[in-house]
Amino acid sequence: MGRTNPTYRDALRAIEERWAEFRRALRRRDQPRFDQLFEYAREHADASGLLNHQNPLLPALLSIDLEQEARLDDHEERLEELEAAVAARDDQESGPPDSNP
């Protein structure tokens, strides 16, 4: 019988297993962050699987970068909204300029 290539999801799972010792050595506060990175990679597994790259770690890293870029965009948008709200509040508090000298 012929052999079949493992799926990208299988390859990603194998990468995560190879990094398990590293994860265990991380501080507890960093372990959920480590897990989140692999979650980001799994979110793009369909696209990564279509790429069929020789090194499955590279599409995983790009997937992580994409998700972090999306998070940065969300944070920048939220920051702009907060800055606009603060500026509007400051304008209301200062009121119209005094016309009396």
Secondary structure per residue as TSV (DSSP state, phi and psi in degrees):
chain	resnum	aa	ss	phi	psi
A	1	M	-	360.0	148.6
A	2	G	-	-79.0	157.0
A	3	R	-	-92.6	149.3
A	4	T	-	-112.6	150.0
A	5	N	-	-73.5	144.6
A	6	P	-	-67.1	152.5
A	7	T	-	-70.7	163.5
A	8	Y	H	-61.1	-39.9
A	9	R	H	-60.7	-38.3
A	10	D	H	-64.3	-42.8
A	11	A	H	-64.5	-40.4
A	12	L	H	-65.4	-40.9
A	13	R	H	-61.5	-39.8
A	14	A	H	-65.8	-39.7
A	15	I	H	-61.4	-46.3
A	16	E	H	-61.3	-38.7
A	17	E	H	-66.3	-37.8
A	18	R	H	-66.0	-27.4
A	19	W	T	-92.9	5.9
A	20	A	H	-61.4	-39.5
A	21	E	H	-65.0	-41.1
A	22	F	H	-59.8	-45.2
A	23	R	H	-59.3	-45.3
A	24	R	H	-61.8	-30.8
A	25	A	H	-78.8	-15.2
A	26	L	S	-69.6	156.7
A	27	R	-	-64.3	151.4
A	28	R	T	-55.1	-37.7
A	29	R	T	-66.7	-24.1
A	30	D	T	-91.3	-17.4
A	31	Q	H	-61.6	-43.0
A	32	P	H	-63.9	-31.4
A	33	R	H	-67.3	-41.6
A	34	F	H	-58.7	-47.7
A	35	D	H	-60.0	-38.9
A	36	Q	H	-64.0	-36.2
A	37	L	H	-60.8	-41.9
A	38	F	H	-71.0	-29.8
A	39	E	H	-63.2	-42.6
A	40	Y	H	-58.4	-43.6
A	41	A	H	-63.9	-40.2
A	42	R	H	-65.6	-29.8
A	43	E	H	-65.3	-21.9
A	44	H	T	-113.7	21.7
A	45	A	H	-62.8	-33.8
A	46	D	H	-63.2	-48.3
A	47	A	H	-65.8	-41.1
A	48	S	H	-64.5	-37.3
A	49	G	H	-65.6	-34.9
A	50	L	H	-67.7	-29.9
A	51	L	H	-66.7	-36.8
A	52	N	T	52.4	48.2
A	53	H	-	-71.6	149.0
A	54	Q	S	-62.5	-35.2
A	55	N	S	-111.8	101.9
A	56	P	T	-65.8	-13.5
A	57	L	H	-69.2	-33.2
A	58	L	H	-63.8	-48.6
A	59	P	H	-63.8	-30.8
A	60	A	H	-64.2	-44.6
A	61	L	H	-65.0	-39.9
A	62	L	H	-66.4	-37.6
A	63	S	H	-61.6	-42.3
A	64	I	H	-62.9	-43.7
A	65	D	H	-60.1	-42.6
A	66	L	H	-60.4	-45.5
A	67	E	H	-66.7	-38.3
A	68	Q	H	-69.7	-34.6
A	69	E	H	-63.9	-41.0
A	70	A	H	-62.9	-40.9
A	71	R	H	-63.7	-41.5
A	72	L	H	-61.4	-43.5
A	73	D	H	-59.2	-44.4
A	74	D	H	-61.5	-43.0
A	75	H	H	-66.4	-40.1
A	76	E	H	-64.5	-41.3
A	77	E	H	-62.8	-44.7
A	78	R	H	-63.6	-41.1
A	79	L	H	-62.7	-42.8
A	80	E	H	-61.2	-41.4
A	81	E	H	-62.8	-43.7
A	82	L	H	-66.0	-41.4
A	83	E	H	-63.7	-40.2
A	84	A	H	-65.3	-40.1
A	85	A	H	-65.4	-41.1
A	86	V	H	-66.2	-42.0
A	87	A	H	-63.5	-41.1
A	88	A	H	-65.4	-40.8
A	89	R	H	-64.4	-43.0
A	90	D	H	-62.9	-38.8
A	91	D	H	-64.8	-39.5
A	92	Q	H	-68.0	-39.8
A	93	E	H	-68.9	-34.2
A	94	S	H	-78.5	-22.6
A	95	G	-	66.7	-176.3
A	96	P	S	-71.9	150.8
A	97	P	-	-63.6	146.5
A	98	D	-	-71.1	131.2
A	99	S	-	-96.5	-8.4
A	100	N	-	-85.8	129.9
A	101	P	-	-76.7	360.0
